[in-house]
Amino acid sequence: MTERTHRPGRSATPASSSGDLLTVEQAADYLNITEHFVRRLIRERRIPFLKVGRLIRLRRSDIEAYLAGCMIPAVRR
């Protein structure tokens, strides 16, 4: 079965404020990259993450800070 069931108390959509926690899947969707690459960023400690038991969560604000660090400024000519 590939269909997900809705669990009471959980939102079906990702959270929207900067303090929200995202799953690896939600972070991958937010960044428009694969889950594998998000897990690689985590494994290489290139992006901060939280472990809640066995679960990995990422703060949206940490993801945005990571993106800001990836910014390559334009060159003015």
TIMI-2910 file (N, C-alpha, C, CB; in pm, 1 decimal, decimal comma, always signed):
<rs>
+----------+----------+----------+----------+----------+----------+----------+----------+----------+----------+----------+----------+------+
!      n_x !      n_y !      n_z !     ca_x !     ca_y !     ca_z !      c_x !      c_y !      c_z !     cb_x !     cb_y !     cb_z ! resn !
+----------+----------+----------+----------+----------+----------+----------+----------+----------+----------+----------+----------+------+
!    +82,6 !   -119,2 !     +0,0 !     +0,0 !     +0,0 !     +0,0 !    +86,4 !   +124,7 !     +0,0 !    -93,6 !     +0,3 !   +120,0 !  Met !
!    +61,7 !   +214,6 !    -89,1 !   +135,4 !   +339,4 !    -92,8 !    +52,6 !   +456,1 !    -42,8 !   +183,1 !   +366,8 !   -232,3 !  Thr !
!    -71,8 !   +432,4 !    -15,4 !   -159,9 !   +539,2 !    +28,9 !   -142,4 !   +563,0 !   +177,6 !   -305,8 !   +506,2 !     -3,1 !  Glu !
!   -133,1 !   +687,6 !   +217,0 !   -116,1 !   +722,7 !   +357,5 !   -250,9 !   +742,6 !   +422,8 !    -30,6 !   +848,5 !   +372,4 !  Arg !
!   -257,6 !   +704,1 !   +547,2 !   -380,2 !   +726,8 !   +622,2 !   -362,1 !   +848,6 !   +709,7 !   -417,9 !   +603,5 !   +706,7 !  Thr !
!   -469,5 !   +921,6 !   +730,1 !   -464,3 !  +1040,9 !   +813,7 !   -467,1 !   +999,2 !   +959,6 !   -581,5 !  +1137,0 !   +781,5 !  His !
!   -375,1 !  +1054,0 !  +1037,9 !   -372,0 !  +1025,6 !  +1180,7 !   -428,4 !  +1144,7 !  +1255,2 !   -228,3 !   +993,4 !  +1228,6 !  Arg !
!   -516,6 !  +1122,1 !  +1349,7 !   -574,1 !  +1233,0 !  +1425,5 !   -465,0 !  +1314,4 !  +1493,8 !   -674,0 !  +1180,8 !  +1529,6 !  Pro !
!   -484,3 !  +1446,2 !  +1493,3 !   -389,3 !  +1534,3 !  +1560,1 !   -271,3 !  +1575,3 !  +1474,8 !   -339,3 !  +1468,9 !  +1682,0 !  Gly !
!   -262,4 !  +1525,0 !  +1354,2 !   -151,9 !  +1561,4 !  +1265,2 !   -206,0 !  +1632,7 !  +1143,8 !    -71,1 !  +1437,2 !  +1222,9 !  Arg !
!   -133,9 !  +1733,6 !  +1100,7 !   -175,6 !  +1809,5 !   +984,3 !   -130,4 !  +1737,7 !   +857,4 !   -118,9 !  +1952,9 !   +989,3 !  Ser !
!   -212,1 !  +1739,2 !   +756,0 !   -176,5 !  +1676,2 !   +628,9 !    -84,9 !  +1765,8 !   +546,6 !   -302,5 !  +1642,9 !   +549,0 !  Ala !
!    -76,7 !  +1894,6 !   +581,3 !     +7,8 !  +1987,6 !   +508,2 !   +123,4 !  +2032,0 !   +595,2 !    -72,7 !  +2108,5 !   +460,5 !  Thr !
!   +237,7 !  +2068,4 !   +534,9 !   +349,9 !  +2114,2 !   +614,7 !   +316,0 !  +2243,1 !   +688,3 !   +472,2 !  +2134,3 !   +526,8 !  Pro !
!   +380,8 !  +2261,9 !   +800,1 !   +359,0 !  +2381,5 !   +880,0 !   +415,8 !  +2503,4 !   +809,3 !   +422,1 !  +2366,1 !  +1018,7 !  Ala !
!   +372,5 !  +2622,6 !   +849,8 !   +406,8 !  +2739,5 !   +771,1 !   +493,1 !  +2844,9 !   +839,4 !   +284,8 !  +2802,1 !   +727,0 !  Ser !
!   +507,0 !  +2846,0 !   +970,7 !   +586,2 !  +2952,0 !  +1033,0 !   +732,1 !  +2910,7 !  +1045,3 !   +529,8 !  +2987,2 !  +1171,0 !  Ser !
!   +820,5 !  +3005,5 !  +1075,3 !   +964,0 !  +2979,7 !  +1073,2 !  +1009,6 !  +2888,7 !  +1185,8 !  +1038,8 !  +3109,1 !  +1080,2 !  Ser !
!   +931,2 !  +2868,3 !  +1290,6 !   +970,9 !  +2782,2 !  +1400,3 !   +921,6 !  +2640,1 !  +1386,5 !   +922,4 !  +2838,4 !  +1527,7 !  Gly !
!   +857,9 !  +2606,9 !  +1275,6 !   +798,3 !  +2475,4 !  +1257,6 !   +901,9 !  +2368,7 !  +1229,2 !   +697,9 !  +2479,1 !  +1146,5 !  Asp !
!   +870,3 !  +2247,1 !  +1273,1 !   +955,9 !  +2133,0 !  +1246,1 !   +904,7 !  +2059,1 !  +1123,5 !   +962,4 !  +2038,9 !  +1368,0 !  Leu !
!   +998,0 !  +2020,3 !  +1037,9 !   +964,4 !  +1948,6 !   +915,9 !  +1027,2 !  +1810,5 !   +918,6 !  +1010,7 !  +2026,7 !   +791,9 !  Leu !
!   +960,9 !  +1715,2 !   +856,5 !  +1020,1 !  +1583,6 !   +836,0 !  +1121,0 !  +1595,0 !   +722,0 !   +910,5 !  +1475,5 !   +804,8 !  Thr !
!  +1199,1 !  +1490,3 !   +702,4 !  +1293,6 !  +1487,7 !   +590,6 !  +1216,8 !  +1501,7 !   +459,1 !  +1377,7 !  +1356,0 !   +591,7 !  Val !
!  +1105,0 !  +1433,5 !   +448,5 !  +1024,0 !  +1440,8 !   +326,6 !   +972,9 !  +1583,4 !   +303,0 !   +905,2 !  +1342,7 !   +335,2 !  Glu !
!   +923,0 !  +1648,3 !   +406,7 !   +872,6 !  +1785,4 !   +392,8 !   +985,8 !  +1881,6 !   +358,3 !   +802,5 !  +1830,5 !   +522,2 !  Gln !
!  +1102,4 !  +1862,3 !   +419,6 !  +1217,7 !  +1947,8 !   +389,6 !  +1259,8 !  +1931,0 !   +243,9 !  +1336,1 !  +1914,9 !   +483,5 !  Ala !
!  +1258,9 !  +1807,5 !   +195,3 !  +1293,8 !  +1781,8 !    +55,3 !  +1194,5 !  +1850,7 !    -38,0 !  +1297,2 !  +1630,0 !    +27,0 !  Ala !
!  +1066,4 !  +1842,3 !     -5,5 !   +964,5 !  +1909,9 !    -86,6 !   +985,2 !  +2061,1 !    -83,5 !   +822,9 !  +1874,4 !    -36,4 !  Asp !
!  +1012,3 !  +2114,9 !    +33,8 !  +1033,2 !  +2259,6 !    +50,8 !  +1151,9 !  +2307,7 !    -32,5 !  +1055,9 !  +2293,8 !   +199,7 !  Tyr !
!  +1259,9 !  +2228,7 !    -34,0 !  +1380,5 !  +2265,8 !   -108,3 !  +1377,2 !  +2220,3 !   -254,1 !  +1501,9 !  +2207,6 !    -40,6 !  Leu !
!  +1277,0 !  +2141,4 !   -290,2 !  +1265,4 !  +2085,3 !   -424,3 !  +1389,1 !  +2001,2 !   -460,2 !  +1245,9 !  +2197,9 !   -527,2 !  Asn !
!  +1429,5 !  +1916,5 !   -363,6 !  +1540,7 !  +1823,3 !   -382,4 !  +1493,7 !  +1686,1 !   -334,1 !  +1670,5 !  +1870,6 !   -304,8 !  Ile !
!  +1576,8 !  +1585,3 !   -350,7 !  +1539,4 !  +1450,8 !   -308,2 !  +1560,4 !  +1432,9 !   -157,8 !  +1620,2 !  +1346,0 !   -385,7 !  Thr !
!  +1486,6 !  +1337,7 !   -101,6 !  +1505,7 !  +1302,5 !    +39,4 !  +1647,7 !  +1251,5 !    +61,6 !  +1402,5 !  +1195,7 !    +83,9 !  Glu !
!  +1700,6 !  +1179,9 !    -36,1 !  +1836,9 !  +1127,8 !    -25,7 !  +1936,8 !  +1241,6 !     -4,3 !  +1873,8 !  +1047,6 !   -152,1 !  His !
!  +1920,2 !  +1351,8 !    -77,7 !  +2013,1 !  +1463,7 !    -63,0 !  +1996,4 !  +1531,0 !    +72,9 !  +1991,9 !  +1565,8 !   -175,4 !  Phe !
!  +1872,9 !  +1541,8 !   +123,5 !  +1851,5 !  +1598,3 !   +257,4 !  +1921,3 !  +1511,1 !   +360,8 !  +1699,4 !  +1610,2 !   +289,6 !  Val !
!  +1907,4 !  +1380,2 !   +348,0 !  +1974,0 !  +1288,7 !   +441,6 !  +2125,8 !  +1299,9 !   +432,0 !  +1930,8 !  +1144,2 !   +414,6 !  Arg !
!  +2176,8 !  +1326,1 !   +312,5 !  +2320,4 !  +1346,8 !   +295,9 !  +2365,5 !  +1473,9 !   +367,6 !  +2356,7 !  +1354,2 !   +146,9 !  Arg !
!  +2288,0 !  +1581,7 !   +353,7 !  +2319,5 !  +1706,1 !   +424,9 !  +2321,8 !  +1682,8 !   +575,7 !  +2217,2 !  +1815,9 !   +389,7 !  Leu !
!  +2228,7 !  +1603,2 !   +624,7 !  +2222,3 !  +1570,2 !   +767,1 !  +2344,0 !  +1486,5 !   +807,4 !  +2091,1 !  +1494,2 !   +799,7 !  Ile !
!  +2371,7 !  +1381,4 !   +730,6 !  +2482,7 !  +1291,4 !   +761,2 !  +2615,6 !  +1366,8 !   +764,3 !  +2488,8 !  +1177,9 !   +658,4 !  Arg !
!  +2634,1 !  +1461,8 !   +672,2 !  +2757,5 !  +1539,3 !   +664,8 !  +2756,8 !  +1658,7 !   +760,1 !  +2779,9 !  +1587,2 !   +523,0 !  Glu !
!  +2649,5 !  +1672,5 !   +837,8 !  +2633,3 !  +1781,4 !   +935,5 !  +2642,7 !  +1919,0 !   +870,2 !  +2738,8 !  +1769,7 !  +1045,2 !  Arg !
!  +2590,3 !  +1928,3 !   +748,0 !  +2589,6 !  +2055,5 !   +675,6 !  +2464,1 !  +2135,7 !   +704,6 !  +2601,6 !  +2031,2 !   +526,2 !  Arg !
!  +2365,4 !  +2073,1 !   +768,3 !  +2242,0 !  +2140,7 !   +803,7 !  +2202,7 !  +2093,6 !   +944,9 !  +2127,8 !  +2111,3 !   +698,1 !  Ile !
!  +2163,0 !  +2186,4 !  +1032,3 !  +2124,1 !  +2146,1 !  +1168,4 !  +1995,5 !  +2063,3 !  +1166,7 !  +2105,5 !  +2270,4 !  +1258,1 !  Pro !
!  +1985,3 !  +1971,2 !  +1260,3 !  +1865,4 !  +1888,7 !  +1270,2 !  +1842,3 !  +1849,9 !  +1415,2 !  +1877,4 !  +1762,8 !  +1181,3 !  Phe !
!  +1722,9 !  +1802,2 !  +1442,2 !  +1685,1 !  +1755,7 !  +1575,0 !  +1652,2 !  +1607,9 !  +1566,5 !  +1564,6 !  +1836,6 !  +1631,4 !  Leu !
!  +1686,0 !  +1534,5 !  +1671,9 !  +1644,2 !  +1395,0 !  +1680,7 !  +1543,9 !  +1385,5 !  +1793,4 !  +1765,8 !  +1298,7 !  +1704,0 !  Lys !
!  +1426,0 !  +1339,6 !  +1760,5 !  +1320,5 !  +1316,6 !  +1858,5 !  +1302,6 !  +1165,2 !  +1862,2 !  +1184,4 !  +1393,4 !  +1821,4 !  Val !
!  +1369,1 !  +1102,6 !  +1957,0 !  +1374,8 !   +956,9 !  +1955,4 !  +1453,7 !   +914,2 !  +1832,6 !  +1231,5 !   +893,8 !  +1955,2 !  Gly !
!  +1391,2 !   +834,9 !  +1748,9 !  +1456,1 !   +792,1 !  +1624,0 !  +1422,4 !   +883,8 !  +1507,3 !  +1415,3 !   +649,6 !  +1589,9 !  Arg !
!  +1333,3 !   +977,6 !  +1529,3 !  +1285,3 !  +1063,9 !  +1421,7 !  +1376,2 !  +1184,5 !  +1401,9 !  +1143,2 !  +1110,3 !  +1450,7 !  Leu !
!  +1393,7 !  +1222,9 !  +1277,7 !  +1472,9 !  +1341,5 !  +1243,6 !  +1377,2 !  +1451,7 !  +1203,3 !  +1575,4 !  +1311,7 !  +1129,0 !  Ile !
!  +1399,5 !  +1569,9 !  +1258,7 !  +1319,0 !  +1687,3 !  +1224,8 !  +1411,9 !  +1803,7 !  +1195,6 !  +1220,0 !  +1723,1 !  +1339,5 !  Arg !
!  +1368,4 !  +1889,4 !  +1105,5 !  +1446,0 !  +2007,6 !  +1068,7 !  +1360,3 !  +2131,5 !  +1090,1 !  +1495,1 !  +1999,2 !   +921,1 !  Leu !
!  +1421,1 !  +2234,8 !  +1145,9 !  +1350,0 !  +2361,6 !  +1163,1 !  +1351,0 !  +2436,4 !  +1030,3 !  +1414,7 !  +2448,2 !  +1276,3 !  Arg !
!  +1236,5 !  +2491,6 !   +996,3 !  +1227,0 !  +2570,2 !   +872,7 !  +1327,8 !  +2685,6 !   +875,8 !  +1082,7 !  +2624,9 !   +853,5 !  Arg !
!  +1345,8 !  +2748,2 !   +991,4 !  +1440,2 !  +2860,3 !  +1002,9 !  +1584,0 !  +2814,3 !   +976,8 !  +1430,1 !  +2924,9 !  +1142,8 !  Ser !
!  +1620,3 !  +2691,1 !  +1018,2 !  +1754,2 !  +2637,5 !   +990,6 !  +1771,7 !  +2609,9 !   +841,9 !  +1778,7 !  +2508,8 !  +1071,5 !  Asp !
!  +1666,2 !  +2563,3 !   +778,1 !  +1672,7 !  +2538,5 !   +633,7 !  +1691,6 !  +2669,9 !   +559,3 !  +1544,7 !  +2466,3 !   +584,1 !  Ile !
!  +1619,5 !  +2772,7 !   +600,2 !  +1633,0 !  +2903,7 !   +535,6 !  +1772,0 !  +2962,6 !   +559,6 !  +1525,0 !  +3000,6 !   +587,4 !  Glu !
!  +1828,4 !  +2941,3 !   +679,1 !  +1965,2 !  +2988,0 !   +707,7 !  +2066,4 !  +2912,9 !   +620,8 !  +1999,3 !  +2969,1 !   +858,3 !  Ala !
!  +2044,4 !  +2782,9 !   +602,0 !  +2130,5 !  +2704,6 !   +514,7 !  +2126,2 !  +2759,2 !   +372,0 !  +2088,8 !  +2556,8 !   +516,7 !  Tyr !
!  +2005,2 !  +2788,7 !   +324,9 !  +1990,1 !  +2845,1 !   +190,2 !  +2061,0 !  +2979,0 !   +177,1 !  +1842,5 !  +2861,6 !   +155,8 !  Leu !
!  +2050,9 !  +3061,9 !   +280,0 !  +2118,3 !  +3192,2 !   +277,1 !  +2269,5 !  +3173,8 !   +265,9 !  +2083,7 !  +3274,3 !   +403,5 !  Ala !
!  +2322,2 !  +3070,4 !   +331,4 !  +2464,9 !  +3042,3 !   +322,9 !  +2507,2 !  +2987,7 !   +187,5 !  +2503,6 !  +2945,4 !   +429,8 !  Gly !
!  +2413,2 !  +2936,7 !   +112,2 !  +2442,3 !  +2883,4 !    -21,7 !  +2435,4 !  +2991,1 !   -129,5 !  +2345,0 !  +2771,3 !    -55,5 !  Cys !
!  +2388,1 !  +3108,4 !    -91,4 !  +2369,6 !  +3216,9 !   -188,2 !  +2502,9 !  +3261,2 !   -248,7 !  +2300,4 !  +3336,3 !   -121,3 !  Met !
!  +2505,1 !  +3268,6 !   -379,0 !  +2621,8 !  +3319,2 !   -451,8 !  +2581,2 !  +3453,8 !   -509,1 !  +2669,8 !  +3219,1 !   -565,7 !  Ile !
!  +2649,0 !  +3561,0 !   -464,3 !  +2608,0 !  +3693,4 !   -509,6 !  +2636,0 !  +3715,5 !   -658,5 !  +2678,6 !  +3799,6 !   -428,0 !  Pro !
!  +2554,3 !  +3798,7 !   -718,0 !  +2571,8 !  +3835,6 !   -858,4 !  +2694,2 !  +3926,6 !   -870,8 !  +2443,8 !  +3906,3 !   -914,6 !  Ala !
!  +2758,4 !  +3918,8 !   -985,0 !  +2873,7 !  +4004,4 !  -1012,1 !  +2826,8 !  +4121,5 !  -1096,8 !  +2988,3 !  +3925,5 !  -1083,9 !  Val !
!  +2854,6 !  +4240,3 !  -1049,8 !  +2818,5 !  +4360,2 !  -1127,2 !  +2930,5 !  +4391,9 !  -1224,0 !  +2790,8 !  +4482,1 !  -1033,9 !  Arg !
!  +2894,1 !  +4423,6 !  -1346,1 !  +2995,7 !  +4455,7 !  -1448,6 !  +2983,8 !  +4596,9 !  -1491,9 !  +2983,7 !  +4364,9 !  -1569,2 !  Arg !
+----------+----------+----------+----------+----------+----------+----------+----------+----------+----------+----------+----------+------+
</rs>
